[in-house]
Amino acid sequence: MVDDSKSPKSDKPLNADQILDSGPLHRLQQARWVLIVTAIGLVWMVMQTDGEIWRAVAVLSAVLLATLFLPRRRKVTRLRAKAEARRRTTIPNRHMRKLAAALPDPCFILDQRGIVRFINKAGSSIFGNVNEGDPLSFRVRQPDMLAALENVLDGGPLEKIDYVLKSHTDHHYEAWVTPIHLSKERSKGTQPDFILLLLHDQTEQKNIERMRADFVANASHELRTPLASVIGFIETLQGPAKGDAAVTDRFLGIMLDQSERMSRLISDLLSLSRIEMKAHVLPDTQVDLSKILLHVMDALAPLAEENKIKIKSHSCDESRWVSGDRDELIQVFENLVENALKYGRNGEKIEIGCDDIVDPTDGKAYYSISIRDFGEGIPAQHLPRLTERFYRIDVASSREQKGTGLGLAIVKHILTRHRGKLLIESVAGQGATFHVQLPTCESSIL
């Protein structure tokens, strides 16, 4: 690509006279080597044949006059002009590039063959390592996008489509495929000189819409029972049990429990919704897992003492730095340790271990944090569904422990945002082990 940023006149269209100057001196300068070779050839012929010098001078003068004044062939001029025009229409000028570079959204400028001629900073990594000069179809495989590009290349009007970029988490974009005609004489339906592909990120908006729908569905389902109980007790206290102090005290206690349940449920729903809304945003801070685990063990020490369970840890004193959100990772380990204390309390202890591993599936280095209880364990048929919203193995036991059914769903979504993994192992009668794998800082960069 020729950079015309240093040529202030390069943006003006060139006609045939500007491309090939027809002035005599310019022609003479262009043909100088042919004239020199001709002169040498004539001198050599005079020396070999002992001819008269004036004949050679006459021939050379005729060649000079022909070079100076005879018109150039129109075909050559036309071909040069077409070649120059073709070159200029395949490369966007500096004004077009500056305008595209200033856009905050990913932007691509394509030529008439669908080849990328310019990429702004925001679009440099969206499709991987796309470079200028590469056909965009090598990276984009979605049929709707390819069809829109083909329609606009064939002279169609502007098109807008919804584009989903599949990666670790889906990214939703609103794609605008716009034809660019440089000449005013271009009529509707003709092939454009360039195509502007602009992608506007709609991921957060889509997440908010889904969050709102999920919140209404889940909240209405889970809140119906405790709310009905509270209403029923209030009606009873206002009617048959009015003035009965013993019944009033008992019903008020139940109503308080149900209200606290609704409060916990709403809190977990809001927390889950906030996490989902930013699931596509990678954390940009580094935290020490050892300090997070120490904080969690200190915070849950009263619950462990209440349930007469000892928390033991091994290999967790060494610093292990990961890219993450401190509050969210604290929430992950608090949920897992609290579950181990509540549902594995007949085991009398839980163990927290820290290891450095290399995942064989992707070859990356991870820190693996394991939380193991020695309770009754989890039946194998329940393991695949544990992270589903509101899924409970034993509904009565979960409510007795003041669970909402959202704890492991929150853990899963936080780890998804951190590019981590949650693995669950359990043997009936031997307890359960929850493995949290988080990529090291070096693996996160890679």
C-alpha angles and dihedrals in degrees: 000000000000114000109222095180090108095050110077093188097047094093093065117093113252122225126205094269091054094046094048113024107213096200115129095236092049090051091048091051092049092051096043096114093049090051092048092051090047092051092050090049092051093048090051091050091051091050093049097046100032086231127162114282094219090068091057091046090051093051092048091048091052091051090049093050091048090051093048103045113016111100119250118249110273092219092061091048092049094049092048091049092050092047091051092047091049092051093050095049094054094056120059114231123245095262092056091047093049091050092050092045090056093058115104093212125073108278134185131185114206130189128226091283096050094256118146111249099169137015124188123219095264092054098045094095106023095094097028122253099352110161133190108275094036121116107246090221088072089070105026113072102165109116095217092055094047091047092051092050091049093049093051092045088055090057100272125146128262114302132201122199139167110248124194117199109206114217136122086315124014116260117204120210136180104222122204117196107194127181117224119207115190096188122066090213091068110115127213113280097029122124112272123238091230140001123224113210112193123181120199115196111238097167097109093046092050090049091051091051092049091044091054093049093046092046093053093046097045097039093049090050099045098037095050096080101047091040091052090050093052092048091048093051092047091052090049092050090049092049131024096005096045110138094009103128096192094050091043092054092047094047093046090055091052091046090052091052091050092047091051089049091054090047092052091046094051091046092052092046092052091046092051091047093051091050093049092049092062098032091119094053114090117220112254100199132080122230135182113242093202092061092046092052091047090052092050093049091050092048094050097041092100091053090048091050091048091053092041093239126140120221112215125185133187133188091005099114096079116092114255115183123202136168104255153118108269097211093048094049090049087054090051095054094038090056093048096044092044090051090051091051094048103040100030098044095121088066092069094219145042127205128215117196134181125205139168112231142168113225109229092209096064104007093236128136117251139178108231117205114189126196112192130183128188099218131116095301130224122283111247094239091063098051098084092053102042094103095052117112114267092357111147130179092207114015095194093049092046093053091045088057090047093247123160099199091242102090098094092039088057090048091051094050094047091051090047089057090048092048088244134136137230118210122183126200126179139167119194110256094009102075133244135281124208115199118200113194119193124178117245119245090258092052091047090056091049 
